[in-house]
C-alpha cells in the first residue's frame, strides 16, 4: 500500500471529509497536520487517531516527525481557535457555579479543621489558577485584557489573607474569609468570563 487515508473533522462547522494521499506526499506527520491547519484559518488540532487508535494530544511531539510507510489510516479533528476559547470560558463559568454552591460546605469543613476541608482549599486554589490560565489564553487569542490590575490585586489580597491564616492554623478566620469575601473573587471571574464571551460573539 503506497497511500495513506486521511479523515478530517472540523468540529466548529461540523464538516467531515476523507482524502487519500501518496505516502510520500508528506515528509512527516507534522507536515500532514500543517497542510490541513492552513486550509482552514484559525483551526487547532484537538484530536488524532492512527489506525483507529486514539492518540492523546500530549504525545504529539513524540510522533510529529514520524514518516508514513503507506497503508495508514489517520483521523484528525480540528476546532476553531475562537470556538475552543469559548468552550474553555463556558467551562470556567460552570466551574464558578459549582464553587458557589459548595462554598458553605467548604467553610464548614475548614471550621471543623477536617482533612476534607484542607483538600477543598487546595482544590479551590488550583481551580483559581486554572481560571486565570483560561483568561490569559483568551487574552492572547482575542488580543484584549478581560481582568483589570485592580481585580488581580483584590484576588491576591483575599488569597494572601487565607494563606496567612493557614500559616497560623486560624481555621475560624479562613472560614470567615470563605463565607464573606471569597464570593468577590468569583464575581471578578464571572465578569471577566462574560466580557471575553461577549467579545467572541
VOGU-3710 file (C-alpha; in Angstrom, 3 decimals, decimal comma):
1> xxxxxxxxxx> 0,000/0,000/0,000  1,560/3,226/-1,143  -1,217/5,507/0,009  -2,496/6,871/3,292  -6,146/7,530/4,072  -6,933/10,716/5,942  -10,250/11,596/7,548  -10,649/15,211/8,642  -13,256/16,534/11,074  -13,729/20,270/11,557
11> xxxxxxxxxx> -15,771/20,433/14,766  -16,638/24,131/14,628  -18,672/23,837/11,424  -19,469/20,130/11,607  -17,618/19,214/8,406  -16,098/15,817/7,727  -14,263/14,655/4,659  -11,891/11,920/3,590  -8,937/12,076/1,265  -6,228/9,750/0,079
21> xxxxxxxxxx> -2,591/10,739/-0,445  0,568/9,089/-1,632  2,700/8,105/1,374  5,489/10,308/0,013  3,384/13,454/-0,228  4,242/14,470/3,339  7,703/14,258/4,804  6,263/13,503/8,254  3,118/13,571/10,393  3,620/17,236/11,308
31> xxxxxxxxxx> 3,600/18,238/7,630  0,248/16,482/7,121  -1,269/18,310/10,124  0,077/21,673/8,911  -1,401/21,046/5,458  -4,930/20,853/6,894  -4,378/23,504/9,508  -3,568/26,079/6,843  -6,585/25,024/4,758  -8,908/26,457/7,394
41> xxxxxxxxxx> -7,979/29,693/9,115  -7,629/29,673/12,928  -8,021/25,918/13,229  -6,359/23,987/16,050  -5,718/20,247/16,212  -7,724/18,828/19,134  -7,776/15,087/18,453  -5,990/12,391/16,429  -6,350/8,710/15,681  -3,918/6,488/13,832
51> xxxxxxxxxx> -5,203/3,150/12,517  -8,303/3,513/14,701  -6,292/4,100/17,879  -6,800/7,331/19,847  -3,527/9,172/20,377  -3,597/11,618/23,320  -2,559/15,145/22,293  0,295/15,117/24,815  2,138/12,630/22,559  2,061/14,955/19,548
61> xxxxxxxxxx> 5,724/15,967/19,931  6,745/12,315/20,017  5,018/11,421/16,753  5,269/14,645/14,751  8,480/13,578/12,988  7,241/10,048/12,187  7,067/9,270/8,474  4,417/7,273/6,634  5,072/3,728/5,454  1,834/3,501/3,477
71> xxxxxxxxxx> -1,446/1,890/4,449  -2,015/4,124/7,483  -5,439/5,479/8,301  -5,259/8,843/10,010  -8,147/10,762/11,562  -7,565/14,381/12,576  -10,052/16,549/14,466  -9,702/20,320/14,313  -11,571/23,007/16,165  -11,782/26,703/15,539
81> xxxxxxxxxx> -9,430/28,623/17,830  -12,209/31,012/18,887  -14,615/28,106/19,380  -12,042/26,424/21,572  -11,524/29,526/23,720  -15,288/29,949/24,050  -15,624/26,320/25,167  -12,973/26,905/27,860  -14,694/30,096/29,038  -18,063/28,344/29,281
91> xxxxxxxxxx> -16,441/25,531/31,273  -14,954/28,212/33,532  -18,422/29,668/34,109  -19,773/26,233/35,031  -16,870/25,763/37,428  -17,698/29,071/39,173  -21,323/27,953/39,652  -20,065/24,702/41,147  -17,821/26,559/43,602  -20,644/28,943/44,535
101> xxxxxxxxxx> -22,886/26,068/45,557  -20,139/24,412/47,606  -18,709/27,453/49,449  -20,781/26,923/52,590  -19,748/23,271/52,890  -16,075/24,210/52,282  -16,374/26,844/55,026  -17,921/24,296/57,407  -15,234/21,654/56,729  -12,476/24,234/57,256
111> xxxxxxxxxx> -14,075/25,329/60,542  -14,053/21,669/61,649  -10,366/21,502/60,645  -11,110/18,281/58,739  -8,793/16,712/56,196  -11,587/17,160/53,657  -11,570/20,914/54,369  -7,839/21,173/53,646  -8,298/19,206/50,432  -11,110/21,525/49,380
121> xxxxxxxxxx> -8,981/24,637/49,998  -6,189/23,110/47,884  -8,673/22,303/45,098  -10,004/25,874/45,259  -6,512/27,304/44,808  -5,892/25,001/41,820  -9,261/25,980/40,338  -8,428/29,685/40,565  -5,084/29,004/38,903  -6,894/27,217/36,049
131> xxxxxxxxxx> -9,357/30,104/35,638  -6,501/32,606/35,450  -4,882/30,428/32,778  -8,122/30,340/30,744  -8,368/34,137/30,929  -4,782/34,674/29,866  -5,288/32,327/26,899  -8,440/34,234/25,941  -6,482/37,492/26,181  -3,762/36,129/23,891
141> xxxxxxxxxx> -6,222/34,941/21,250  -8,557/37,959/21,381  -5,715/40,452/21,975  -7,552/42,118/24,820  -7,397/42,075/28,628  -10,515/40,902/30,474  -9,375/41,315/34,049  -8,066/44,607/35,420  -4,919/45,105/37,520  -7,154/46,180/40,424
151> xxxxxxxxxx> -9,163/42,972/40,135  -5,958/40,884/40,125  -4,758/42,791/43,228  -8,089/42,199/45,002  -7,832/38,489/44,214  -4,266/38,368/45,582  -5,232/40,266/48,715  -8,004/37,802/49,634  -5,838/34,751/48,824  -2,974/36,143/50,916
161> xxxxxxxxxx> -5,349/36,518/53,875  -6,227/32,813/53,508  -2,537/31,838/53,252  -1,619/33,924/56,315  -4,455/32,351/58,310  -3,359/28,880/57,183  0,159/29,617/58,395  -1,138/30,144/61,943  -3,868/27,490/61,606  -6,625/30,026/62,207
171> xxxxxxxxxx> -9,478/27,970/60,783  -12,158/30,342/62,063  -10,572/33,199/60,084  -10,270/31,076/56,912  -13,897/30,015/57,292  -14,958/33,688/57,641  -12,973/34,717/54,547  -14,667/31,963/52,524  -18,084/32,983/53,855  -17,792/36,728/53,409
181> xxxxxxxxxx> -15,015/37,595/50,962  -14,437/34,708/48,595  -17,529/35,484/46,530  -15,772/38,719/45,479  -13,137/36,661/43,678  -15,842/34,614/41,973  -17,618/37,806/40,868  -14,378/39,094/39,358  -14,022/35,896/37,321  -17,690/35,865/36,362
191> xxxxxxxxxx> -17,484/39,364/34,904  -14,185/38,644/33,163  -15,522/35,453/31,538  -18,659/37,284/30,481  -16,620/40,070/28,851  -14,490/37,527/26,991  -17,505/35,506/25,769  -19,197/38,702/24,533  -16,004/39,585/22,665  -16,107/36,253/20,780
201> x> -19,808/36,542/19,973
//
